[in-house]
């Protein structure tokens, strides 16, 4: 495979030009990442994603026109084949939950190191869920104080729980399949059923929901860091 074929093509969206320039420099320090276009607002981000079909979209939350959350919802509604990484200064729990419910694959704070942002892009590209360690700790603390949710859900099977636990550890579908001796397609089928039963829209949201329900220990989910 040539270097060009191995590049992760990224769309970057942030309404501050100076911030975009800095993030672009951080991302392209990784020789496998190439920012193909930049957007200064949400609507432009959607148009560029439709046009360029990147592997990953790196989005800020607060942008003119449409927020990063709204852009994520639009991407998922159109079934565009792009991973979504939210890169933001906000670590507030409502923002995190809204992003995960919209279908984002990752949530990283702008305080992260340059190499951590690049690693997050690669992880999203590989189908993993990414949650900033600081955000993960904050969510886990809140979940620990609030206790398990008291809701009625359809029980997960032992196989689905096994898939979910491996998902919480950040394994890709291929890696999960290898460990459980099942195909990637079967893993995806199990995940679809898990999402449906837990009312989740993404891997990260499913894991966080499982933690809040007491199906997974918080210490397991923090390995998604």
N, C-alpha and C positions, 0 to 999 in steps of 0.2 A: 504494500500500500504506500503511495506517495505521501509526502508531507501535506500537500494540498487536500488530498482525500481524507486525511486524518484530522483536519481542523474542525473544531467545534465553532459553528457560526452563531454569532450572538447579536441580538438587537438590544440596545441599551436605551432606556427611557428615564429621564430625570429633567425636571424643569429648570435646573441651574446649570448653565454651560460650564462653569468652572468645576463643579462637582462631577459632571459627565466626563470632562477631560481627565480628571484624576482617576475616576473609576476605570475609564478606558485604558489608561496607562497601567493600572494595577492588573487588569485582566490580560492585557497583551504582553505582560511580563512572562506569562505562560505561553510557550511556543505552540501549544495545541489549541489556543483560543484566538479567534479573529472576530473583532467587532465589525459587522458588515454595514451597520447604519445606526444613527442616533436619532432619538425623538425627544422633543421638548414638552410634549403633552400626551395625554392618553389616547386621543383620537389618532394622532400621527403614529403612535406606537402600533395601534391596531392595523393601520394602513401599511406600515412597513413590514409587519409580521406577515400580512397577507401577500405582500409583494415578494419578499425575500425568502419566506419559509425557513427561518433559522431553526437550529436545534434547540436553542435556549433563549428566552427573553428575560432580561434583567430589568426589573421595574421598581421605581420608587412608589410609595403609597400615595402621597399627596402631590397631585399634578393637576394643572388646569384642564378643563374639559371633562376628562374622565380620570378617576383615581386608578391606582394600580389594582385595587380590588375589582373595580368595574371592568378594567381591561382583561383581567384574569377570567372573569365571568363570561365576557364576550368571546375570548379564545376558546373556552370550554364549550360554550353554546354552539360555536361554529365547528367544533371538533378539529381545530387546527393542531397538527402534530408538532407541538412545541412544548418544551419544559418551561415552567415559570419559576423564577427565583426572585423573591421580593428582597430588595436591598434598601433598608430604611434606617432612620434614626429613632423610630418609635418602637418601644418594647412593651407598650400597653397591651394588656390581655385582650381587650375587645378587638383591637386591630389584628392581633395574631389569630384569634378565632375566626374573624371575618375572612381573612386571607385564606386560611385552611379550608373553610367552608366553600369558598369560591373555587377551590381546586388548584391552588398553588402547590408546587412541589417542594419549595424551600423558603425559609425566612431567615435572613442574615442581617445583622446590624452593621451600619457603616463604620462602627468602631473596630470591626474585624481587621486583622492583618491582611496585607495584599495577597499573600499566598493562600490564606484561608478563603478569600472570596473566589480565587481561581479554583481552589479545590471544591468549593460549593457548586460552581458552574459545572465542573466535570462530574460531580456526583449526580446532579440533576440530569445531565446528559445521559448518564448510565442508568437512569431509572430509579435512583435512590431518593429518599426523603431527607431533607436537611433542615435542621433547626438549630439556630445559634445557641451555643451553650448557656449564655446568660438568660436567654428567653426560655430555654428548656427548664433551667433551675427555677425560674420565677413561676412558670406554669405548674411545675411539680409541687412547689411549696403551696400554691393556692389550692391545688387538688388535695393535698394532704390535709389542709385545714378545713376544706369544705366536706371531705368524706365522699364515699361512693354515691353516685346518683341513684335515686330510687325510681327507675323507670322500667317499663316492661318491654323487653326486646326478645326477638327470637333467638334461642340459644345457639351459640356457635358449636360446630362439631369439633371433635378432637383434632381432626386434620386441619380445619380452619384455624383453630387456636395455634397449632404448630406453625402454620404459614404466617400468622399474625406475629408470633413471637420472633420469628426470623426476620420479618419485615421491620420490626422494631429495632433490630440490631443493624439495620441498614443494608441487608443483603438484596441483591437484584433478583428478579424473577428467575434468571438462569441459575444463580447460586442457590436459591431456595430449592429449585427443582432438583439440582444435583444432590443436595443434602437429604431430600425426602424421596429421592428416586422416582420423581414424576416429571412430566414435560413442562416447558415454559408455559405452554398454552393451558395446561391444567392448573398451574399456579395462578395464572391470570383469571381463570374461571373461579377459583376459590376466593381471590381478592374481590371479584365482582360481587360474590355472595356476601362477603364480609362487609363491603361498603353498604350493600342494601340492608343488611341486618342492623348495622350500627348507625345508619343514616349519615354516612360519611361520603365525602366527595374526593378524597385523596388518601394516599398512604399515611401521611403525617396525621391527618385528622382522624383516621381510623385508629391509629395507635394511641393518640391522646384521648380519644373517646373510650378506648378499651381500658386505659389507665384509670379514667374517672369512674368507670363501671366496676373496677376491681378485677378485671380479667387479666391484666398484666401488671406486674409489680413496677412501681416508678423507677426503680434502679435499672430495669431492663430497658425501658424506653429511653433513658438518658444516654444509652449507648448510640443513639442516632446522632449524637454530637460528632 
